[in-house]
Amino acid sequence: MIVIMGAGGATGGATLRSLAALGAPSRALSREPARLAAALDERTLARTTTLPADAADPASLRAAFRGAHQLFLTMANGPQQVRYELNAIEAAVDCGVEHIVKVSAPAAEPDSPVAVSRGHHLIEERLRSSGITTTVLRPYAFMQKLLLLAPGIAAAGVVHGALGQARCNYVDARDIGDAAAEVLTRPELAGGTYPLTGGRAYSHPELTALLGELLGRPVRYLDLGPSELHAHLVGRAGMPDWLATHVVEIQQLAVVRKETPDDTFLRLAGRAPRTLEAFLGENLHRFR
């Protein structure tokens, strides 16, 4: 049995759907299992058991993990992420889980300039010492996060950033789900580390030009300094301070460390990753 944490999120939900498409049953955890079940499509629901669990409550995790052999571990970024993921690892150790697939970050290093990535490093260190076979997925920026830009584009046709001409890799969360389903159902892939990108990287000027072409109206990129961007995200976009800090840190990392597309997804899934053009086209109504 495969247990899916973060089942209500973009990556966890995509993994549920991908597993169902492969005919693999799974156990989806949520603080609101009935609400999660109601949101699943018929095929996914037929292959999924939804159970109550809270990452802040280790006892609920142990109850949900009993009898499971594999765990898909993904959590939304946030101040409690490390604590919650460590809770899940301890529960997995207690319950005899044999394989954990963790969604991590590209630069999960102890000296990373990105605080969230340093947290991922701590979690990976615990996984390495746990004795459980661990597979690590390292996706780059989610295309779905670009939807956070939609209000500014719809209202003023402007995207704010601190990237200059630096390019970012973008990957569709659905492709992360497909990659996760592959490593959860093909034992020969267990234990690997897999970077996940889209087919090409984009600068913000290239991104806004693409959006303008699709929308049929100008969209411009306003490049700010890191502190200016942080102030804009908190004061104008209403982001919590920690999230604004994370966005700035991620963008500054892309400035100093070139992001190059990788063919790992193609090798895992046997097809090319979804394109940014296709994703934006599917969601164009959000930017109007």
C-alpha positions in Angstrom: 0.0 0.0 0.0 1.1 3.5 -0.9 0.3 6.4 1.5 0.1 9.9 0.1 0.7 12.9 2.3 -0.2 16.3 1.0 -3.0 14.7 -0.9 -5.1 17.9 -1.1 -2.2 19.9 -2.7 -1.2 20.2 -6.3 1.6 17.6 -6.1 -0.1 15.1 -3.8 -3.3 15.3 -5.8 -1.4 14.9 -9.1 0.3 11.8 -7.7 -3.0 10.3 -6.6 -4.4 10.7 -10.1 -1.2 9.4 -11.7 -1.2 6.3 -9.5 -4.9 5.7 -10.3 -4.2 5.9 -14.0 -1.6 3.2 -13.5 -4.1 1.1 -11.6 -2.2 1.4 -8.3 -4.3 1.7 -5.1 -3.3 4.3 -2.6 -4.2 5.8 0.8 -4.7 9.5 0.8 -4.3 11.5 4.1 -6.1 14.7 4.9 -7.4 16.6 7.9 -10.7 16.6 6.0 -10.9 13.2 4.3 -14.6 13.6 3.2 -13.8 16.9 1.5 -10.8 15.4 -0.2 -12.9 12.4 -1.4 -15.5 14.7 -2.8 -12.9 16.5 -4.9 -11.5 13.4 -6.6 -12.5 12.3 -10.0 -14.3 8.9 -10.3 -11.3 6.9 -11.5 -9.0 8.2 -8.8 -11.7 7.8 -6.1 -12.1 4.1 -7.1 -8.4 3.5 -6.4 -8.1 5.7 -3.3 -8.9 5.3 0.4 -9.1 8.6 2.2 -8.1 8.7 5.9 -7.9 11.4 8.6 -4.4 12.5 9.6 -2.7 15.6 10.8 1.1 16.1 10.3 1.1 17.9 13.7 -0.3 14.8 15.4 2.2 11.8 15.3 -0.3 9.4 16.7 -2.7 10.1 13.7 0.2 9.5 11.3 1.1 6.2 12.9 -2.6 5.1 12.7 -2.7 6.1 9.0 0.7 4.4 8.1 -0.1 1.0 9.6 0.3 -1.7 6.9 1.8 0.7 4.3 5.0 -0.2 2.5 5.6 3.1 0.7 5.1 6.8 1.6 4.9 9.8 -0.7 6.1 12.7 1.4 5.3 16.2 0.2 4.3 19.3 2.3 3.5 22.8 1.5 6.3 25.2 2.3 5.9 27.0 5.6 7.3 27.6 9.0 6.3 24.2 10.3 7.4 22.1 7.3 10.5 20.6 8.8 8.7 19.6 12.0 5.8 18.1 10.1 8.0 16.1 7.7 10.2 14.8 10.6 7.0 13.7 12.3 6.1 11.7 9.2 9.5 10.1 9.0 9.4 9.0 12.7 5.9 7.6 12.2 7.1 5.7 9.1 10.1 4.3 11.0 7.7 3.1 13.8 5.3 1.5 11.3 7.9 -0.3 9.2 7.5 1.7 6.0 10.1 0.4 3.5 10.3 3.2 0.9 9.8 7.0 1.1 9.6 9.2 -1.9 10.3 12.8 -0.8 9.6 15.9 -2.8 12.6 18.1 -2.0 14.3 21.1 -3.8 17.1 21.5 -6.3 19.5 23.2 -3.9 18.9 21.2 -0.7 22.2 22.0 0.8 23.3 23.0 4.4 24.6 26.3 3.2 21.9 27.1 0.6 20.9 30.8 0.5 17.3 29.6 0.5 15.9 28.8 4.0 13.4 26.3 2.7 16.1 24.4 0.9 18.2 24.2 4.1 15.1 22.7 5.8 14.9 20.1 3.0 18.5 19.3 3.7 17.7 18.6 7.3 14.8 16.3 6.3 17.0 14.4 3.8 19.7 13.9 6.5 17.1 12.3 8.8 15.9 10.1 5.9 19.4 9.0 5.3 19.8 7.9 8.9 16.4 6.3 9.1 17.3 3.0 7.4 14.4 3.5 5.0 15.0 3.3 1.3 14.6 6.9 0.1 13.9 8.4 -3.3 14.3 12.1 -3.7 12.5 14.2 -6.3 14.0 17.7 -6.9 11.5 19.7 -8.9 12.2 23.3 -9.9 9.6 26.1 -9.8 6.0 24.9 -10.2 4.1 26.3 -13.1 1.1 26.4 -10.8 2.9 29.1 -8.7 2.7 31.4 -11.7 -1.0 31.7 -11.0 0.0 34.0 -8.1 1.0 36.5 -10.7 -2.5 36.5 -12.2 -4.1 39.4 -10.1 -1.3 41.8 -11.0 -1.5 40.9 -14.7 -5.2 41.1 -14.8 -5.3 44.4 -13.0 -2.3 46.2 -14.4 -0.5 44.0 -16.9 2.6 44.0 -14.7 4.8 41.2 -13.3 7.2 42.2 -10.5 10.5 40.4 -9.8 14.1 40.6 -8.9 15.6 38.3 -11.6 17.0 40.6 -14.2 17.6 38.4 -17.3 18.1 35.2 -15.3 16.1 32.2 -16.5 14.0 29.9 -14.3 13.1 26.3 -14.9 9.4 25.6 -14.6 7.8 22.2 -14.1 4.1 21.3 -14.1 2.9 19.7 -10.8 1.1 17.1 -12.9 4.5 16.0 -14.3 5.8 15.7 -10.7 2.9 13.5 -10.0 3.6 11.4 -13.0 7.3 11.1 -12.0 6.3 10.2 -8.5 3.9 7.5 -9.7 6.8 6.0 -11.8 9.2 5.7 -8.9 6.4 4.4 -6.6 5.5 1.6 -9.0 8.8 0.6 -10.5 11.1 -0.9 -7.8 14.2 -0.5 -9.9 13.9 3.3 -9.6 13.9 3.3 -5.8 16.8 5.0 -4.0 17.6 7.5 -6.8 17.6 11.3 -6.8 15.8 12.8 -9.7 15.8 16.5 -10.8 12.6 17.6 -12.5 12.4 20.5 -15.0 10.3 21.5 -17.9 11.7 21.5 -21.4 13.2 25.0 -21.3 14.0 27.8 -18.9 12.4 31.3 -19.2 13.5 34.7 -18.1 10.8 37.0 -16.7 11.0 39.2 -19.8 10.4 36.1 -22.0 7.6 35.0 -19.7 5.8 38.3 -19.9 6.3 38.4 -23.7 4.7 35.0 -23.9 1.8 36.0 -21.7 1.3 39.2 -23.7 1.2 37.1 -26.9 -1.4 34.7 -25.5 -3.5 37.5 -24.0 -3.3 39.7 -27.0 -2.3 42.7 -24.9 1.0 44.0 -23.4 2.3 42.5 -20.2 5.5 44.1 -18.9 8.1 43.0 -16.4 9.2 45.4 -13.7 12.6 44.5 -12.3 13.2 45.4 -8.7 15.9 45.0 -6.1 15.5 42.2 -3.6 14.3 44.5 -0.7 12.0 46.3 -3.1 10.4 43.1 -4.2 10.0 41.9 -0.7 8.2 45.1 0.3 6.0 44.9 -2.8 5.0 41.2 -2.0 4.2 42.0 1.6 2.6 45.4 1.2 0.9 45.2 -2.2 0.4 41.5 -2.8 -0.4 40.6 0.8 2.0 37.8 1.2 3.1 36.7 4.6 6.7 37.8 5.4 8.1 34.2 5.3 6.7 33.6 1.9 7.9 36.9 0.5 11.3 36.1 1.8 11.2 32.7 0.2 10.2 34.1 -3.2 13.1 36.6 -3.1 15.6 34.0 -2.0 14.5 31.6 -4.8 14.9 34.4 -7.4 18.3 35.5 -6.1 19.5 31.9 -6.3 18.4 31.8 -10.0 20.5 34.9 -10.6 23.7 33.4 -9.3 23.1 29.7 -10.2 22.2 29.1 -13.8 19.1 26.8 -14.2 19.5 24.4 -17.1 16.7 22.0 -18.3 17.3 18.3 -17.6 16.0 15.2 -19.4 15.3 13.2 -16.2 11.5 13.4 -16.6 11.7 12.2 -20.2 13.7 9.2 -19.0 11.3 8.4 -16.2 8.0 9.0 -17.9 8.9 8.2 -21.5 7.5 11.5 -22.8 8.5 15.1 -22.9 7.3 17.3 -20.0 4.4 19.6 -20.3 5.2 23.0 -21.8 4.8 26.4 -20.2 2.9 27.6 -23.3 0.3 24.8 -22.8 0.0 25.5 -19.1 -0.6 29.2 -19.6 -3.0 28.4 -22.4 -5.1 26.2 -20.1 -5.2 28.9 -17.4 -5.4 32.0 -19.6 -8.8 33.0 -18.1 -7.0 33.5 -14.7 -4.9 36.3 -16.2 -7.6 38.2 -18.1 
